[in-house]
Amino acid sequence: MNHSVTNPLDRARDLVDAADRIVVFTGAGMSAESGIATFRDALTGMWENHDPMVLASPDGWDADRDMVWAWYRERAAQVRSTEPNAGHLAIARLADEKAVGGGSVQVVTQNVDDLHERAGSTVDAHLHGGLFAPRCEACDRPEPPDVALVAPRPDCPVCGASIRPGVVWFGEMLPATDWQRADEATRTCDLMLVVGTSGVVYPAAELPERAYRAGTPIIEVNPDVSALTRLATVPLVGSAAELLPALAER
Ligand code: OAD
């Protein structure tokens, strides 16, 4: 009889080994070690006098398109100047390893950066849109990713209306196809990794709750307690760049 109490990381590694269809649900903490401030960190630099909840809203956009465009352009430029961290790379590696055995790792992210993609992951759902998906606010025409970096704020070359950031603002609906893909992945997975999210924003935070109600094991990676820690089969206290490589290594 093995009386040794396995440590949480060993228990989590056993769950990863046993899983065939993993969903990785990520939030801003996933990108923190790439130097991207988490959403609820105090804003630094020229934005310290602005409330992000106002800037990231249709009213904020209507009030001052140039300022809101500049804020997102600055965030897009910052993402371009950073690199995926060891956590992003570990998720991409795990997907390659699971694919060899016919398994899968699906990434469902709340993040608007492209660091998962630049680490080699395919992102199944960007629940809150993306910094590099600008589009015309009138005719909905998508613009190339680098238009997000254009200054001054550009107008649609087809209809002349304003091009807006491709992110989901407070009060806006989530992109339907992304939500459907995320919900389907949540329903069919046999393990969910919840990484770097405070779990306070809905409907995104509903996904781990659905996994929990379905009896799907959940591993959380977060240095702090979050609103989702209560759902975790194995809560791992620590950072994405530190713990995900340890989880992914076979
Ligand atoms: P938050 O800023 O609310 O939470 C970040 C979480 O990451 C916290 O729980 C931190 O403890 C954790 N964290 C910090 N550093 C970490 C690290 N190195 N490794 C792992 N975890 C770390 O960000 P989100 O939960 O992503 O929505 O916020 C969700 C949504 O709220 C965002 O997508 C955004 C915002 O409103 C929209 O923009 C629509």
Residues whose N, C-alpha, C, O or C-beta is under 5 A from the ligand:
A	BS01	OAD	G27 A28 G29 M30 A32 E33 T38 F39 R40 Q110 N111 H128 V168 G196 T197 S198 G199 V201 V221 N222 P223 D224 S226 G238 S239 A240
